[in-house]
């Protein structure tokens, strides 16, 4: 029971991060499942996709009410992402994760640097550029989806910068739009995982419930923070997560 309460407490920041930053916290879901609840790794990844999918869905609804979702961008990015997530879910049964996680961390470092610098364009943040970087956005959608399906992470730390830096969205719109993408990617990945992994039953739902509560806190905070502060805070958060992933892999913690 104490481990379950501990897991629920740890799940709150997952939801807060999803609501505030459009991602990031989901990378903590798998460690919570493994270390706090003692779940087997593949089951933890599958269970994480349930938590990520439900949490991002609830947060997306809250942001949609605040008109922070650019639906055309969300659905086009998701179309590529769902294909990648389904493929990643199947690949998870075959590919060892350690090297991928190191590369994953390097990508996080690059993302952090890009978000800290920010955009130099002066276009309205609410109006995304429509076609100039469509190929890049679709390619990144496939990559993000694959990572989501493979590792059980929502990929918001990649989606938000893609939407802000390549798609021309402001940070608030990028956060809201990313949550729609994460929701669809997570459930596409879960469909693939269901063919080779079990989901942790009631334990998963308790963690998901705690994370969902956190989204209300994060969403409420999102409009009280300036876009510059939000972008730089996100950059620092991603950098810290990247260091955590490298430390974990170099010390052989599975």
C-alpha positions in Angstrom: 0.0 0.0 0.0 2.8 2.4 0.9 4.4 1.8 -2.6 1.1 2.5 -4.2 0.7 5.8 -2.4 4.3 6.7 -3.2 3.6 6.0 -6.9 0.5 8.1 -6.9 2.4 11.0 -5.3 5.1 10.7 -7.9 2.5 10.6 -10.7 1.2 14.1 -9.8 4.2 15.9 -11.4 3.6 13.8 -14.6 0.2 15.4 -15.0 1.4 18.9 -13.9 4.2 18.8 -16.5 1.7 17.6 -19.2 -0.7 20.4 -18.4 1.9 23.1 -18.1 4.5 22.1 -20.7 2.6 19.8 -23.1 4.9 16.9 -22.2 8.1 16.0 -20.4 6.6 14.4 -17.3 5.6 11.2 -19.2 9.3 10.2 -19.3 8.9 9.6 -15.5 5.9 7.2 -16.0 8.0 4.1 -16.8 10.4 4.5 -13.8 7.4 4.9 -11.6 5.9 1.7 -12.9 9.2 -0.2 -12.5 10.7 1.1 -9.3 7.7 2.1 -7.2 5.3 -0.6 -8.4 7.7 -3.4 -9.3 6.3 -4.0 -12.7 8.2 -5.9 -15.4 9.8 -3.6 -18.0 7.6 -4.4 -21.0 4.4 -4.2 -18.9 5.6 -0.9 -17.5 6.1 0.6 -21.0 2.6 -0.6 -22.0 1.1 0.7 -18.7 2.9 4.0 -19.3 1.1 4.4 -22.6 -2.2 4.1 -20.8 -1.1 6.8 -18.3 0.3 9.1 -21.0 -2.7 8.6 -23.3 -5.4 9.3 -20.6 -3.4 12.2 -19.0 -2.7 13.9 -22.2 -6.3 13.5 -23.3 -7.6 15.2 -20.2 -5.0 18.0 -20.5 -5.8 18.4 -24.2 -9.5 18.9 -23.5 -8.6 21.6 -21.0 -6.3 23.4 -23.5 -8.9 23.0 -26.2 -11.4 24.9 -24.1 -8.9 27.7 -23.7 -8.5 27.6 -27.6 -4.8 26.5 -27.4 -5.2 23.7 -29.9 -4.5 24.3 -33.6 -6.5 21.3 -34.9 -5.2 21.3 -38.5 -1.6 21.0 -37.3 -2.5 18.5 -34.5 -4.2 16.1 -36.9 -1.6 16.2 -39.7 1.3 15.7 -37.2 -0.7 12.9 -35.5 -1.3 11.1 -38.8 2.4 10.5 -39.2 2.9 10.0 -35.5 0.4 7.2 -35.2 2.1 5.3 -38.0 5.4 5.7 -36.2 3.9 4.7 -32.8 2.4 1.5 -34.1 5.7 0.6 -35.7 7.6 1.5 -32.5 5.3 -0.6 -30.4 6.1 -3.7 -32.5 9.8 -2.9 -32.6 9.8 -2.7 -28.8 9.6 -6.5 -28.7 12.8 -6.8 -30.8 15.2 -3.8 -30.1 17.3 -3.3 -27.0 16.7 0.1 -25.6 20.1 1.2 -24.1 21.7 2.7 -27.2 18.4 4.2 -28.4 18.1 5.9 -25.0 21.5 7.4 -25.3 20.7 8.8 -28.7 17.3 9.9 -27.3 19.2 11.9 -24.6 21.4 13.5 -27.2 18.3 14.6 -29.1 17.0 16.0 -25.9 20.1 18.1 -25.5 19.7 19.5 -29.0 16.1 20.2 -28.4 16.9 22.0 -25.1 19.4 24.3 -26.9 16.9 25.1 -29.7 14.2 25.9 -27.2 16.4 28.1 -25.1 17.4 30.2 -28.2 13.8 30.4 -29.4 12.4 31.5 -32.7 13.8 34.5 -34.6 10.7 35.0 -36.8 8.3 37.8 -36.1 5.2 36.2 -37.5 2.1 35.9 -35.3 2.6 32.9 -32.9 -1.0 31.9 -33.3 -0.7 31.4 -37.1 1.5 28.4 -38.0 3.5 28.4 -41.2 1.5 26.1 -43.4 3.8 24.3 -45.9 7.4 25.5 -45.7 8.5 22.8 -43.3 5.8 20.2 -43.9 8.2 17.4 -44.9 10.3 18.1 -41.7 7.2 18.1 -39.5 5.9 14.9 -41.0 9.3 13.2 -40.6 9.6 14.4 -37.0 6.0 13.1 -36.5 7.1 9.6 -37.6 10.2 9.8 -35.3 8.3 11.1 -32.3 5.6 8.4 -32.8 8.2 5.7 -33.1 9.8 6.8 -29.8 6.4 6.9 -28.1 5.6 3.4 -29.2 9.1 2.0 -28.5 9.8 3.6 -25.1 6.4 4.6 -23.6 7.3 8.3 -23.5 4.9 10.8 -24.9 7.6 12.7 -26.8 6.2 16.1 -25.9 9.7 17.4 -25.4 10.2 16.8 -29.1 6.7 17.8 -30.3 6.5 21.1 -28.6 9.8 22.4 -30.1 8.8 21.0 -33.5 5.5 22.9 -33.4 7.2 26.1 -32.0 10.3 26.1 -34.1 9.2 24.4 -37.4 5.4 25.0 -37.3 5.6 28.6 -36.1 3.1 28.2 -33.2 3.4 30.2 -30.0 4.3 28.2 -26.9 0.8 28.1 -25.5 -0.6 26.8 -28.9 2.3 24.4 -29.2 1.6 22.9 -25.7 -2.1 22.5 -26.4 -1.6 21.0 -29.9 1.1 18.6 -28.7 -1.3 17.1 -26.2 -3.6 16.0 -29.0 -0.7 14.5 -30.8 0.5 12.7 -27.7 -2.9 11.3 -27.0 -3.3 9.7 -30.4 0.3 8.5 -30.5 0.0 6.8 -27.1 -3.1 4.9 -28.0 -1.6 3.8 -31.4 1.5 2.5 -29.5 -0.7 0.8 -27.0 -2.5 -1.2 -29.7 0.8 -2.6 -30.8 2.0 -3.4 -27.2 -1.2 -5.2 -26.5 0.0 -8.0 -28.8 3.1 -8.9 -26.7 2.8 -7.3 -23.2 0.3 -7.3 -20.3 -0.9 -4.1 -18.7 -0.7 -3.7 -14.9 -4.4 -3.6 -14.2 -5.6 -1.5 -11.3 -2.2 -0.2 -10.5 -2.0 1.6 -13.8 -5.4 3.2 -13.3 -4.4 4.6 -9.9 -1.3 6.1 -11.3 -3.3 7.5 -14.3 -5.8 9.0 -11.9 -3.2 10.8 -9.9 -1.5 12.1 -13.1 -4.9 13.3 -14.4 -5.4 15.4 -11.2 -2.0 17.0 -11.9 -3.1 18.2 -15.3 -5.6 20.5 -13.8 -2.8 22.2 -11.8 -0.5 22.4 -14.8 -3.2 23.8 -17.1 -4.2 26.4 -14.6 -0.5 27.5 -14.3 0.0 27.6 -18.1 -1.8 30.9 -18.6 0.0 32.5 -15.6 3.4 32.0 -17.1 4.9 34.2 -19.9 5.7 32.5 -23.2 9.4 33.3 -22.8 9.6 31.9 -19.3 7.6 28.9 -20.4 9.9 28.2 -23.3 13.1 28.6 -21.2 11.6 26.6 -18.4 10.9 23.8 -20.8 14.5 24.0 -22.2 15.9 23.5 -18.6 13.4 20.7 -17.9 14.4 18.8 -21.1 18.1 19.3 -20.3 17.6 17.8 -16.8 15.7 14.9 -18.2 18.5 14.3 -20.8 21.1 14.2 -18.0 18.9 11.8 -16.1 18.7 9.4 -19.1 22.4 9.5 -19.7 23.2 8.9 -16.0 20.7 6.0 -15.8 22.2 4.3 -18.9 25.9 4.9 -18.0 25.3 3.4 -14.6 23.6 0.4 -16.0 20.2 1.0 -14.3 17.5 -0.8 -16.2 
